[in-house]
Amino acid sequence: MKNVTTVFNKSMKMSDLIDADCNLLLLLLRLNIPLGFGDKSVETVCQQNGFDVNCFLFLANFQSSKSIINVEEEFGKLRVEPFLYYLRSSHDYFLKDRLPNIRRKLQLVFAPEEKDLSDVIMNFFDNYVKEVYDHMTYEDEVVFPYIYSLLKRTNNNGYNIGIFEERHNNIENEVEELKRILMKYLPGMKNQRLITNILLELFTTQEELGVHTFIEDNLVVPRIREIEKEQLK
């Protein structure tokens, strides 16, 4: 259960932070911060793993639905690079772990005589994964290298963040559609526990992608737009 009253800070134990919201285990996973941190503080664990503690606390509080007053203003005080690392690591997590895991479970749902229904749902899911792959690969190979070059003042390729905004699409909608299909249109499924497990994973995925998209669209992109303006002066 989430502890909605505790705002995380750098001096608290990392283990207490996870106790307050176990979903933050996924944040540690994406940031490649291993378990086994004993009674070490959040600050010490972040330092030992080379991740900015203030950026970590921003992500932890934000993902745990803590009240961050003036989110954009607080984000503006932080370095961009750790958030780019978080976004790239999240891409790796979604493409290599989360989505393949959901697919493996979906394949176990259908009986042999339900091949037609299985084909429809698996094709829908595979098309969605392809869309997510294209979306995230473009960011990894084009957008993030551009941002790094902008931060280093070495950019000269004519790209700008507006190009990214024009082609940026919402990758959460299809998750909603798949949830709807599984909840409403799968009659007589024998493995109700597995379906429930898949649905819970889809709900979590949609929530995670929502946070991911907000950080990209509402925090990183406006910040990069401001940096572009500054460098044009």
N, C-alpha and C positions, 0 to 999 in steps of 0.2 A: 504494500500500500504506500502511495506517495505521501510524504510529509509536506503538506502545502504551506506550512508556516515557517519552516527553516530556510532562510536564504543562505546559500552556500558561500563560504569564505575560505581564504587560503590557509588559515591556521587550523581548520578542523581536520580531523582524520579522514583520509580517503575512504576508509572502511565505513565511517559514519555517513559519508556522502552516499555511498552505494546502498547502505541500509535505508536511507531516507527515500531513495528511488532506485529500485533495482534495474529499471530500464536504462540507467546510465552505464550499466555494464556494456551496452552496445556502443556507447560513446568511447569508452576505454578501448574496446576492440578496434574501432575505426581509427583511433589515434595510435594504435600499436603500443598501448600502455599495458604491460602485463600485470597479472594478479600477483599476489605474494608480497604486498607492500606493508604487511604488518600493521603497526600503529603509526606509520609515517603520515605526516600532514599532506594535504593537497599540494601545497607549495613544494615540498620536498620531492614528492612523486613526480610532479611535472618537471622540476629541475633535472632530476635523474634521467628523465626520458626526453629531454630536449624540447619540451613544448611550453610555450608561453602560458604562465599560470593565469594571467588575467583573461586571456582568450579562452582558456579552458573553463574558467568560472562563468564567463559570459555564455558559452555553449551549454554548460551544465544547468545553469539557472534558466536559460531560455527553453531548453528541451524539457525541463521539469516543470514548465508552466509557472515559474516564479514571476513575480511582478518586477519587471525591469522598467523603471520610469525612464521615458525618453530613450527608447531602444536605439534609434538612429544616432542620437547624440552620444550615447555610451559606446556604441560601435565606432564612432568617429575618433574616439580616444585610443583605439587599439590598432595594432599593426595588421595589415591585410594578409601578409604571407601565411600566418598560422591558419587562417580561415581557408585559404586556397589549399593548403595541405589537408585540412579536414574534408573539403569538398572532393578532392581527388581520391582520398582514402575511402570516402563514402561511395564513390563510383565503383571502386574496386570491390567493396563489400556487397553492394547491390548486385553487380554483374557476376561475381564469382561465388557468392555465398547465398544471399537471401533469395534471389529469383530462381537459381537452380534448385534450391531446397524446396521451394513451393512447387516447382515443376515435378520433382520426384514424388512428392506427396499426391499431386493431382493424378499422376499416372496410376496410383494404387487405388483410386476411388472407384473406377469403373469395372464392372464385370465384363467378360468376353462378349456377351450378347448386347452390350451397350456401346458397341464400337462406333456407331454413327454419332451418338451424343459425345462420346469421348473425342472423336476426331474434331468435332465442331469446337469444343472447349479448348482442346490442346492447340488447335490452329489459332484460335483467338489469343491464347496465352503466348504462343511463340511469336505471333505478329507483334504483340505488345513488347516482348523482350527485345525484338529487333529494333523497335522504335526507341526503347530506352538505351539500347546499345549505341545506336547512331547518335542520339542526343548527347550521351555522356562522352562518347569518343570524340565528338566534335569539340566539346569543351576541353577535354584533356589535351588534344593535339593542336587546337587552334586558339581557343579563348585564353586558357591559362598561360601558355607560353607568351601570348601577346601581353597579358597583364604583368607577368614577370619582367618582360623587356621594357614595359612602360615604367615600372617601378625602378628599374636600373638605368632608365633614360637611354636605352639602346635601341628603341623601336624606330624602324624606318620602312616598314613594309606596307604602309597605307591602310592598315586595318584600324578599326575603331570599335568601341563597345556598342555603338548604335547598330552595327551589322549583326552582332550577337542578339540584341534585343529584337530585331526584326524577325529573326528565324527561331527565337526561343519559344517553345511550345510547352503546354502543360502536360506532364507525364503522369499525373495522378488520376485523370478521368477514367482510363481503362481499368484501373484497379477498382474503382467504384462500380463499373459495369460488371466485372467478374464477380465481385461480391454479390451483386444483385442477382445474377444468374444462379449462383450457388445457393443462395438463400431462398429464392422464389421458384426456381424452375427445375429442380432435381428431385423428382418424385421417387419415393420408395428406396432411397439409398440405404444400403445395409450398414455402411460404416459411418454412422453418425458422429462418432468420436473423431475420426479422421477429418471429416468435413468441418467440424467445429474447430479443430486445430488449424486447418488451412485458413478458415475465415478469420480466426484470431491473428494469424500471421499477416493476412491481407490488411486487416485493420491497422496493425502496427506499421506495416509498410507504407500505407497511405499517410499515416501520421508523420512518419519519418520523412517521406518525400515532401510533405507539406512544409516541414521545418527547413529541409534542404533548399526547396524552391524559394522560400521567404528570404533565407540568408543570401542566396544568389541575387534575386530580383530586387529586393527591397533594401539590402545593405551593401553588398559588394558592388553591384552595377552602378548605383548612384555615386559611390565613393570613387570608382574608376572614372566616371564621367567628370567628376570634379578635378581629378588629377590630370585628365586630358586637357581640361580648360586651363589649368595652371601652366601646363607645359607649352600651351599655344601662345601664352602672353609674351 
